[in-house]
Amino acid sequence: MTTTLPAYDEVVARYEPVIGLETHVELGTNTKMFCGCPTDFGGEPNTRVCPVCLGLPGSLPVANKAAIEATIRIGLALNCSIAEWCRFARKNYFYPDMPKDFQISQYDEPLCFEGYLDVEVDGELVRIGIERVHLEEDTGKTLHVGGATGRIHGATESLVDYNRAGIPLVEIVTKPVPGTGALAPEVARAYVTELRDVIRSLGVSDVRMEEGSLRCDVNTSLNLPGAQWGTRTETKNVNSLRSVERAVRSEIIRQASVLDAGGRITQETRHFHEDTGDTTPGRSKETATDYRYFPEPDLVPLAPDTAWVAELKAALPELPRLHRRRLQEQWGLSDADMQSVLNAGAVELIEQTVAAGASPAAARKWWLGELSRRANETGVELADIGATPAQVAELQGLVDAGKLNDKLARAVLEGVVTGEGSPTQIMTDRGLEVVSDTGALTAAVDEAIAANPDIADKIRSGKVAAAGALVGAVMKTTRGQADAKTVRELILERLGA
């Protein structure tokens, strides 16, 4: 039996969504959280391990100072208070990707707490409260093989790679976010986007969602206006900004369908499916007591020196929202134009293109025009389209030098995106450079004049605007490679106008 789901607009007219986000960030330290194993991505399975991260008897952890510093910097950037004294805790659970059968984390004494992050949605500022920022170690990775879905159901065997086990992991937990109404999915995406940009600006992680160094769990609940908040679900490990928005929207619709039918929402984890945009049940959600937290006996408490914390705060870089405002002023953009840049995810790309030599207007034209169109058609992020800021700047340089016109530049850009090489190389290999040599163009101009005597007579009589038709004929003959300005000058010269 197929259930007809309600329309999203109809749901948010009747229910109030409450969202919350738990974001995990793998830090870019050279070594793991409690041992000296390297953290580089992509090694052969189980080659970045040692007795400590494998939890072998007799091994003892030592906290990574660089990870502690990075976590404090994240907390400061999120306007958090920094604990003067806190402890690690053991979080006990029995999953195959945790070789110790417990995770060293933090429980009721996080390193950073009570902060906020402001995000802009539809021109409005939304303040997202940060409950805590705490430091822990990442798990390993389980690979289920032999099935069609990559999940344990239907798999014939499961393999575990412990290379990731023990990598420093920061968890950033928001407070519940009510009152966003129909914009809840957009707010969730804007928060994760802004958080990613903040962390990237600090240089403490590459925050690549596709590689798992930024992972997001999305909590969603519904309630009737004025009623208590509903039971929440937690959609796990959502791995793209677009999917964060889709997961919230999908879960709001699903929960409304359950409630409308007289059902109850189960507190559980759920899995988001990229192909369908739906969520399916995972497991019933544990409470803190299920994990049997207790202070980690093998590590001393942390007591960050207040003077050190003050030094870290003073050295924070310009935060992304302020940086964007400065760029907007430098580029001379209106709020609406800057919002278009933000919506396209093109701020850094345009900034890097300008740094490589293009004007802000030209950089914006390419990234929001031809490249955004291609990204939308192929369903990829703009940054992954296949052209780099340096290549776009080089392309614009060829246009500025008169070697390419707009039509030819688009053809060259197509080659860049498909991997043919640099703009200059593609222009040369395809023979696309603008022809401006008068000797080479004279024959084409004479041919156009001879083929269009009526237009030629108009120009001779002083109607020079008619030259545009002959310019077009020459451009057609030369497959768009003639320099239009030079062609026009030749036409007027030949006809004595």
Secondary structure, DSSP 8 states (H G I E B T S, - for coil): -------HHHHHHH-EEEEEEEEEEE---SB-SSS--B--TT--TT-S--TTTTT-TT------HHHHHHHHHHHHHTT-EE-SSB--EEEE---TT-TTSEEEE-SSS-SEEEEEEEEEETTEEEEEEEEEEEEEE---EEEEESSSSSSSTT-SEEEEE-SSTT-EEEEEEE--B-S-GGGHHHHHHHHHHHHHHHHHHHTS----GGGTSEEEEEEEEEE-TTS-----EEEEEE-SHHHHHHHHHHHHHHHHHHHHTT-----EEEEE-TTT--EEEEEE---HHHHT-EE-TTS--B---HHHHHHHHHT----HHHHHHHHHHHHT--HHHHHHHHHTT-HHHHHHHHHTT--HHHHHHHHHTHHHHHHHHHT--GGGSS--HHHHHHHHHHHHTTS--HHHHHHHHHHHHTT---HHHHHHHHT---B--HHHHHHHHHHHHHH-HHHHHHHHTT-GGGHHHHHHHHHHHTTT-B-HHHHHHHHHHHTT-
